[in-house]
Amino acid sequence: MELMKKLEILTQGAKYDVACTSSGTDRSMPAGAKGMGSAVNCGICHAFAADGRCVSLLKVLMTNSCRYDCQYCTNRRSNDVPRATLTPEELAELTIQFYRRNYIEGLFLSSGVLVSPDYTTERMIRALEILRYQHHFWGYIHAKAIPGTSPELLERLGLLADRLSCNIELPSEESLTLLAPQKSKSDVLRPMGLIARGVQSNRRDLSLYRSAPRFAPAGQSTQMVIGASGETDYSILRLTSGLYQKFKLKRVFFSAYIPVSSNPLLPAVGTPPPLLREHRLYQADWLLRFYGFDAGEILSERTPNFNPYLDPKCNWAIHNFGRFPVDINKAPKSEILRVPGIGPLSAERIIQARRNCRLGLDELKRIGVVLKRARYFIICRDLPTGYAGNEQTAVRALLDPGAFTFGMEQLSLFHPQGLEHLPGAGDVKNLREATEEAVTALCKIAS
């Protein structure tokens, strides 16, 4: 098989991993134009470095042949798709040639399980050794740890890669047993624990010996498939919070399930992926990492799924209307962060600015506060007793316009009680009616 044909098959098989974003386009430089670089549809994706730079990565599988038959995976053993395998030498040569042409700045390497986890990992290690020591490539490399790999091989992989990730895939052991019976929860969590301990141990070594080799200096991440099984948003969010606390992950990624199998245990082929649900999970993940929220504050067993009309922070504010208004000039940062329309950067600016004067609406606007939302939940110089308007106006300002323009029908299992019909984006009349129903329902909650 030609090398470019292999590359096409293996980059196509890697596109469901959402740790980075595929470019999805072929674009060459117009004749006579000045500049550098181009885009290639198969495999170029983007990730953000710690300093904010956007770097292009070659996202590819070592092989899409797999001994496992996970029903949610397009590369499962029983799926009739073209198969290809890159040798370590081919993968290293492809990577370095793309890099020399300025197509990429790094590599995102994953793989199906060929023969065994250890055998597959050894091939990945060999490819990275060729890149690091023969081609002297010291760019960014993100490598997938294969569940079931021995600790010795994981350590070698971590010394070659900048970041490791081990995908937990499904949010519960019951779903894993049902859809991927050849895997177990312990197979996934064991390497995550080994990586976490390796990173922590390496930090101690580096504090004592500056020249000590670095083990996965960019940390580790994981991914969960959303919508392939029946877990609630609350159970997914609790698992996410637990992973951050126990394994010190850098990120938990969520991937809306795209039906690739006609298995009756899975959503039917052609069912739209739950994009809005994925979006809400990322918003809630942000609250866990940067706003000081706990999973039990965002959702609960009584309300286990996200409100499609409100982002998680605004939904929390509506359910806790009695905790507002917050005095911007006196409240601690933890309370200011709970106000809709105020983020971590704005909260820090408020703390700094109020040392010099009592803040009003003009000052808050210059700081970057989204007053369209925040004004209903704060006390400041211009609002000494808080907003005096009705709740309906406040609730209307919090509605997420994205819920009415994309993917709203994808959350049919998670509609709030009392909202029986959700219109399509082009149905203007029904859209207006749904908006009014949402406002009425949310005002009852706020009261």
C-alpha positions, 0 to 999 in steps of 0.5 A: 500500500502506498504511504499516502494511502496509509496516511489517509486511512490512519488520519481518518481513523484518528479524527474522533479523538477531540484532544485537538481540532482537525483542519478539515480542509485542503488549501494551498497558497494562491499563485503569486501570493506571499507568505508561508504554510498550507493546510492538508485535510488528512491529519492537520489539527490544532492545539494551544501551547501554554503561552497561547500560541496555536500550533499545528499537529499531525494527528495520526494512528500508528494502526487502525487494526485493533484486537478489541471490538468496542461497539462505539469505535469506528476502528473496532475489529468487526467493522469492515473498513480498510486497514493500514499500519505504519512502521516506526520508520514510516511514521518518523519520516512522515512527521519530519518531512511534514515538519520540514515543509512547515505543515506541522509543529508537532505530532499527536500519536494514537493507535489501535491495539495491534497484537497486545498493548505492550507490542503496540506501545513498543512500536510507538516508542520506537517511532518516537525514539527515531524522531528524538534521537535520529532526526533530533526532533524536539518539538511537541509530541502528544502520545496515547497510553494504551490501557493494559500497557506495562509500567516499564513501557509507560515510563519509557513513553513518558520520557519521550512524549510531552503529554500522555493521555489515557482515554476513559471512553465511557463514563461508567463501568456498566457501560464499558462492560456492555459496549466494550467487554474486553476492557475494564475500568481498572485497565484504564485507571491503572495507567492514569495512576501510574502517569500521575505518580510518574509526573509527581515523582519527576517534579521531585527529581527536577527540584533536586537535579536540574538535568534529570530527564523530564517525564510527560512535562505537559501532564496528562489528559483523558477523553469521554464519549458522550451520548453512546450510553445512558449516564446523566450529565450529573454522573459524568460531571462527578466523574470529571471532578473525581478525575481532576482531584485524584489524577491531577489531569490537565484536561478532560475532553468530551466527544459527542458520540457520532453513530458509527454502528447499527448495534441496538445498544447504541443510538441509531445511525443517522442520529445527530451527535449531542453537540449542545450537551457536549458544549454544556459539559465543557462549560461546566468543566470550566466552572470546576477548574476556574470558578471554584464550583463543585459538581454537586452545585452545578447539578444534583440527583434531583436535577441530573441534566443540564438546562438546554436554555441556560449555560451551567453558571446562569442555571445555578444563579437562577436556582440560587436567586436568594444569594444575590445581589452581591456587593461588588465593592465588598464581596470576596472574589469567590462570591464575585465569580458566581455572578453571571457575566463575570469571569476570573480575569474580570473578578481579579480586576474588580478586586484590584480596582475597588482598592482605589474607588467605589466601583459603578457600572461605567467602571465595571464596563471598562473592566470587562464585565458583561453588564447585560447579565451581571447587572441583575445580580450585583450591588454597586455605586449606581445600583445601591440596592440592586436591580429593581426590575422584574425577574422576567427581564433578568431571566430573558437576559440569561437565555443562551442564544446558542440553544435556539440556533444549533443542536437544540433538538439533539437534547430531546431526552433532557428537556425541562419539564413542561417544555413539550416541543422544541422547534427547529432553528428555522421555525420562527413562530415556534421559536418565539413560543419556546422562548416564552415558555422557557422564560416562564418556567425559569421565572418560577424556579427563580421565585 
